[in-house]
């Protein structure tokens, strides 16, 4: 089972790498156009690789990745525990 700290670290690292800069918690990502739905799929794939876990994507909406805290919460909620 992945801890919140592991999930938070992976999400922050992947988002920062994708945007090539540190992302602030209050910054909107999807609604501002910084990331789109295709990019979200790539981000999820990278987060899965970092965590060595699968994320159930069936119920994920683009808005679930609109801020860093929302993305962390979404990954916590949808990660498939082995």
C-alpha atoms as one frame of an Amber mdcrd trajectory, in Angstrom:
protein
   0.000   0.000   0.000   1.384   3.394  -0.998   1.521   6.103   1.644   0.126
   9.583   1.120   3.686  10.927   1.178   4.749   8.556  -1.640   1.703   9.507
  -3.714   2.179  13.227  -3.071   5.852  13.041  -4.001   5.138  11.148  -7.236
   2.323  13.503  -8.302   4.360  16.638  -7.577   7.427  15.263  -9.364   5.490
  14.198 -12.469   3.536  17.473 -12.698   6.667  19.575 -12.205   8.516  17.532
 -14.820   5.693  17.831 -17.335   5.398  21.596 -16.889   9.168  22.059 -16.447
   8.716  24.094 -13.289   7.428  23.843  -9.736   3.639  23.886  -9.582   1.925
  25.759  -6.737  -0.950  24.054  -4.884  -3.468  26.792  -5.695  -2.546  26.939
  -9.390  -5.240  25.695 -11.774  -3.935  23.297 -14.384  -6.845  22.056 -16.500
  -9.184  25.073 -16.338  -6.286  27.400 -17.211  -5.285  25.232 -20.188  -1.848
  24.265 -18.818  -2.735  20.585 -19.197  -5.381  18.822 -21.292  -7.049  15.423
 -21.133  -4.398  13.762 -23.298  -1.662  15.084 -21.045  -3.564  13.774 -18.013
  -3.355  10.260 -19.467   0.411  10.638 -19.904   0.716  11.992 -16.351  -1.245
   9.040 -14.966   1.029   6.632 -16.834   4.122   8.333 -15.384   2.650   8.347
 -11.864   1.850   4.636 -12.197   5.448   3.946 -13.243   6.854   5.946 -10.312
   4.603   4.232  -7.786   4.716   0.773  -9.330   0.932   0.696  -8.993  -2.048
   0.866 -11.285  -4.572   3.703 -11.233  -8.198   2.953 -12.096  -9.014   5.599
 -14.712 -12.666   4.740 -15.435 -14.079   7.434 -13.158 -11.385  10.095 -13.519
 -12.490  13.407 -14.991 -10.148  16.169 -16.223 -11.241  18.391 -13.310  -9.776
  15.773 -10.938  -6.341  17.086 -11.997  -7.120  20.819 -11.896  -4.867  21.469
  -8.885  -2.027  19.573  -7.234  -4.116  18.722  -4.115  -6.962  17.445  -6.325
  -4.538  15.308  -8.331  -3.065  13.827  -5.145  -6.534  13.091  -3.777  -7.587
  11.523  -7.085  -4.563   9.226  -7.202  -5.136   8.218  -3.563  -8.775   7.449
  -4.316  -8.193   5.522  -7.543  -4.927   3.662  -6.920  -5.403  -0.087  -7.172
  -3.945  -1.708  -4.096  -2.191  -5.028  -4.667
